[in-house]
Amino acid sequence: MTSPRWKRFLGLSLWLAGLAGGSTSGEYFAVCDAGSTGTRLYVFLLDAEGGKAKSVFVKKRKPGLSSYRANPDDAVPPLLELLKEGAATIPEERRAKVPLLIYGTAGMRLLPAGEQSLIWSTLHAQLAGAKDFPFDQGAFQARTVSGDEEGLWAVLATNFLMGRMGHDLLSHGQGKPLGLMDLGGSSTQIGIPSPVAAEKGINFSSGVLVKSYLGFGMTHIQHKVRSKFGSDLSCYMQGSQTKEEGPLQGDRFGDAPNCRKLIADLLQQESTSCLAESQGACLGDLKGNQDSARAIEGDVDFYGVSGLTYVMDFVRWWLQNSEQKHPFLDSYPKPTLNELQSAVDLMCSGHYQRIKDWTDQKSTRHQFTDYDNLPFRCFQANYILVLLGEVYGFAKDSRKVTFALEVDGEDLEWPLGALLHGRSQPGQAEATGEL
C-alpha cells in the first residue's frame, strides 16, 4: 500500500513539474498548528491561478506550546529548529519573503490569559529576533485563535480541496457545500456552511455556522465520565489496562449500550448546566436550530476529521484483523450510524489482549493508535456515536458523514483555510452563530 507521505511526494513532484512547464507564480506560506500535544508546521505552495495548493513540508514537534507555560524560553530552540527544517524545502532566495503564522488552539485556550500572553511575547521577541530565523520577520503572527476561527478555516480548507470554491473563497457552484467536524482531546467543533454557498459566486465564508465546544474533547469527556460515575468499565474491553491504573478490575466490561448511556447522561447534565449559566457555546445548543437541522438532514454533506477518523479507522482495523464480515467494512469511510453502532458493540465485546498483541507487531498495529490511546478506543467510539446521533442529530440510517484525513494527499485541516482566509479580502466575512 502506498503511504500518505509517499503519495504526497508523488503528487507534489507531478504538480511542481507542471509548474515548471507553465506558471511559476506560486506563493509560499508557513503555518504552525500549535495544538495541545505538539506543534505541526505546514509549508504550503499556493498556485492561485490554477486553484491548487500543495504542502511541501509537514512535520510535528512535541510537546505542545502550552506545556512550556512555566518556562516559555524553552519553547524557542525546538520550534526554531522545526522552522529551519521546513524552510529548507523553499528556494533560498524566497525564504525571507514567506509569511509565518503560529496559531494556538485548544491547548492554549485552556491556559489563563496571562500565561498565553507570556508564551506569545516570548516567541515574538526571541523567535522572530533570532539571527537564523528563516522567514519574513515583518509578516510573523503568533497568537491564540478562537474555536470559531479554527472551525471556519477548516470548512474553507475542505471546500477548496474538494473543488467547491476557489482561492478567493468564491463558490464554483459545483455540488453541495461541505461541512466539517473535528474532534480532539480537549475540544470538538462543527462547521456548517450556508446552503446558499452552493450558488456560483457566493463567498463561502459568509454565514458559516461554527460551534466550538471547549472541554468536550475525547480525553476530557473520558475523565469526566470516570469522575462522575466511578464505574465506567462498560466503556472498556475485557482485560484493559491503562498507563495510570494498570489492569482495570471489576465486571461488566465491554457493554457498549451502557457506555453510551453513561456518556449521554453526562452530556445532558453538562449541557443543562452550561445553558443555565449562559456559558457561550453549549453542547446540544444546535437542537431547535432549524437551519442547522436542515443542513444536517440534507442541504450539506460533512467530513469528519482528526480524532473522528482515527477512531473510525480503528473500528475498521479491528474488524479486518478479527476477520469479521461486517457491513461497516463495505460502507467505510461513509457508514451509517446503525452500521457503526453494530460494529462498535462487537468491537467493545472483544478482549483487550488481542489488540495489544496486534499493536506489539509493527506489521499489524494500527497506524493512528499508540499504547496510550489503545485502551480508550472503545470509549471514544461510543462517544462519537452519542455525539453524532444524539447531540448533532444525524439520522441513524443516513450517509451524511465521510471520515477522512486527506484529499489527494492534502490534510483536511484548518491551516490551509487560515492562509486562504487571511489573503482573501481580510475582514470581509466572519463565522457567525447563525446560518
N, C-alpha and C positions, 0 to 999 in steps of 0.2 A: 504493500500500500504506500502511495506517495505521501510523505509527511506534509503538514501545513506549511512548514518553513521552506521545504523544497519547492512546493507549489508556488509559494510567494516569490522565491528566487527565479523560477522559470518564467512566471508571469511578468515580473519586473524586467527580466532580460529581454523578453519579446517586446515589451512596451517601450523600453529605452531604445531598442533597435528601431522601432517605429519613429520615435522622436528624432533619432539620428538621421533618418531619411526624410524628415519633414520639419515640423515646427520644433523649435528649441526654446520656446517661451515658458518652459516650466518654472514654477516658483517653489522654493524650498521653505518649509516651516518645521519648527521643532516644538512639540507639545509634550509636557510631562503630566501624566495622570498620577498625582500624589495620593494614593489610596491608603487604607488603614494598614495593609500588610506590606506595602512596598511602593516604590516609585517606578513607573513604567514610562520610558522615553520612546516617543514616536517621532521619526523624521519622515515627513511627507514630501513628495514631489507632486505638485498640482499642475495639471495641464488644463487651464481654464478653457481654452479654445476647444479642446477635444472633449471636455466634460469628464475628465478622468483624474483619479488620484491614486497614487501608489505609496505604500510605506516602504521606504528604502532601508529602514532600521527600526527594530522593535526589541527592547530589552528591559527587563525589570531588575531593580536592585532593592534588596531587603536590608533593613526593616523600613517601615513607613516613616514619613517625616514626623508624625505625631509622637513616635516613640522617643524623639530627641527633645521632648518638652523640658527636661531638666538641664540639658546641655546642647543647645542649638548649634553651637560652634562645631560639634562633632558631625553634624549632618553635611557640612560643606565638602570635605575631601571625597567621600564616596560618590556624592552627587556630581562633583566636578569631573571625576574620572568617567562617569557614565556619559556626561555631555561630550567629553572629548572623544570617547569611543564612537558615539553617534555622529559627531561632526566629521569623522574620518571618512564617512560614506558620501560626503558632499565635496564637489570640486573645491580645492583650496581657495581659489580666487573668489568664491561666492559665500564662503562661510561667515565672514564678518558682516554680511548683509541679511543673514537669516534671523527672523524674529524667534524668540523663545518665550513660551507660556508655561508656567508651572502652576497648576491648579490643584488645590487640596480639596478632597471630597469628604465623605462621611467621617473618616478618622479624625480629620482636622476640625470638622464641625462640632464634634463631641468635646473638644478642648475648650476651656474658658477663653474668652476673647483676649485676655492679656497674654496668655501663653501662645495663642495663634500669632498675635502681633509680634512677639519676640522672635519666633521662628522666621516669619517673613522678613522682618527687618534685618535679621542676621544674614539671610540669603541675599537680600538686596545689597548689603554692604560688602560682604565677603566673597560672594559668588561672582556677581557681575563685575566686581572690582578686581578680581584676580587677573594677573598678567596673562595667564593662559586660558582665560575664558574664551571659548571658541566662536560665540555668536555675537549678534548685534547688541551692544550694551544699551543702546538707546531704544531698543524695541524688546525690552525684557519686562515681563509681567510675572508676579508671583503673589498669589492671594488664595483665600478660601472661596470656593464658589458655592452657590446655593444648590439645593436639590432640584429646584425648578430649572436652573440653568443647565445642570447636568442632564435632566430629562429632555429638555428642549433640544440640546445638542445631539443627544442620542437619536432622537426622531429624525433630525436633519441628516445625520450621517447615514442612517438606514435608507432613507428615501433617495439620497444621492447615489449610494452604491447600487441600489436596485433600479436606478434609471427613472425614478418618478419625478425628479427635479434636477435642475442644473446647478452650477456653482454659484449662480446668482440667487438661489433659493426659489426660483420661479418654477411652477409645476409644468411638466411636459404634457399633462392631460392624458397620461397613459396608465390606466389601471387604478385600483383603489389606493387611497393613501395608506401608509403603513404606520401602525403604532408600535411602541416598543415597551417591553417590561424588563426590568433589571432587578436582580436580587443578589445582595452581597451579605457579608457577615453582620454589618451594622445597620443597614437600611435597605429599603426596597422602593422602587419608583415605577410609575406607569406614565407614559406619554401618549396622548391621543390627539392626532392631528384633526383639524376641522374637515368634515366630509367635503366641503367646497373646494378643498385642495385638489380634488380630482379634476377640476376645471383647469384648462391650459392657461398659464399666465398668472395664476394665483400665487402669492407669496406663501410658501409652505410654513413659515414661522408665524404667520398670523393666526391667532386663535387657537394655538396648541394648548390643550389642557394637560398640565403636568401636576402630578401628585407625588410628593416625596415623603416617605414615612420613616423618619429617623427613629432608630430603636426597634425597628421591626425587621431587621435582617435575620438570617438563619441562626447565627450564633446567639444573638440577643434573645430571640424567642425561645430557643432551646434552654437557655439559662433561666428564663422567666417561668417556663413550664416546670422545670425541675424545682425551682424555688417555691412556686405556688402550690403544687400538688404533691411534692415529695416523691411519691412513687410514680415514675413515668416509664417503667420498664416495658410497657406495651409498645413504646417507640423504639425499642432496640431488639436486634436479633438475639436469639438464644446464644449464650456464651460470649456476649460482647464484653470488651474490656477497653477502658479509656486510659489515657496517659495520666489523668489526675487521680482516678479512683481505682485503677486496676480492674480485675474481674468484677462485673456487676453481679450482685447477689439478690435473689428473690425469685418470684414466679410471674406468670402471665407475660412472658416475653413475646415480642412479635405480634401483638394483637393490633393490627393497623387500624381497624374501625374505632377501637377505644382510644388509640393515639390521636386520631383526627378529632374525636370528641373533646379530649383534653385541650387540644390546640384551639378548637373553635370556641370552647368555653372561655379560655384565657383571652382570646382576641375580642370576644364580645364584652368582657369585663373591661379590658383596656380601652376599647372604643367608646364604651359608655362613659367611662371616667374622663377620657380626653374630650369628648363632645360637651360634657357638663362643665368642664373647666375652660372651654374655648381655647385649646392649645394649638391653634393653627390647623394644619392638615392632620386628620384623624383617620386611621384605617377604618374603612367602612363608610366613609363620607360620600362615596360615589353612589350609594344606594339612594334612589329617589331622584337622581340626576338624569332626566330624560334624554338629554343629548348624549351623555356618555353611554347610557343604556343602548341607544340606537346604534352608536358606533360599535359597541361590543357585539351587538346582535347581528350586524350585517354591513354597516357602512364602511368599516375599517378592518383590515386584516392586521395581525400582530406578529412580531418576532419576540421570542423570549431568549435573553442572552445571559451571559455570566453564570451566576450560580444556578439559574433555572436550567440552563443547558448542561452544566456539569453534572447535576443530579439526574436529569432525564437520561443523559447518556450513560450514567452509571446503571440505571434500571435496564437499559438495552444491553449493556455489558454483562450484567448478572444473568439475564435471560439467555443470552448466547452461550456464556460459559457453562450454564446449567443445562444446556441443550434442551431448552423449553421451546415448544412450538406454540407461540402466543400471538394473537392479533396485533399486539403492540409492536412487534418486530416488523410486521408488514407495513404498518402505518407510520412508524417513526421516520422523520422528525416532525410529523404533523398528526399526532394521535388525538383521539377524543379523550375526554376526561374519564369516560367509562372504561376505555381500554387501559388508560394509565392506572386507574384505581385497581382494576383486576390484577395488573402486573405488580403494583406496589404491595398489595395484600399477599401475593405469592412470594415476593422477594423478602418481605419482612418476616415471614414464617420460616425462612431458612435459617441455617446455622452460621454464626459469625466465623467459625474456624475455616469454613470453605473459602470465604472471601479473603481471609488473612493469608491462607495458603496460596491463593491466586496472586495476591499482592506481593508475596515474598519472591515470586518469579518474575523476572523482567519481561519475559515473553507473554505473560498472561495478566499482568497488572493493568489497572485502569489508568489511562493516560492523564486524567484530570483529578485523581484521588490519591492522596498520600495517607500515611498511617494516622495522622492527626484527625482527618476527616472521616476515615473509614467507618468508625462505629456509629457515626451520626447520619449516615445516608438514609437510613430508614426514616428517622425523624424528619429529615429535610424533605424527603419525597412526600410525606404526609402533609407537611406544612404547605407545600406547593399546591397540593390538591385542595386544601381548605382556602388558600389564598385565591386561586383562580376561580374555583367554583362558588364558594360561599361569600367571599368578600367582593370580588370583581364581577361575579355574575355570569361567567361563561357557561353556556349550556353544556350539559354533560355529553351530548351526542354531536356537538359541532366540531369542526376542524378549523378553528379560527387562529390557532397559535402554531407557528413554526419555531422549533427550538434549534438554534444555530449560533455559532460563534463568529462566522465569517462569511463573506460573499466573494467568490473569486480570489481567495487568499487575503482579503482585507478584513480586519477585525470589525465586527458590529459593535463599536464602542463610541463614546462621545467625543474623543479628541479630534477626529476629523470634522465633526459637526461644529466644534468650538472654533476651529480656524475658518471654516466656511462662513459661519455667522459673524465672526469678527471682521472679515474682509469685505463683507457684502452689506453695504449701507448700514453701519452700526447704529443702533438706537431706533431703527425704524419699527421693529416689531419685537415683542417680548412674549414669553409664555404667560398664560393667564390662568385664572381659576375657573374659567367658564369657556365652553365651546362657542 
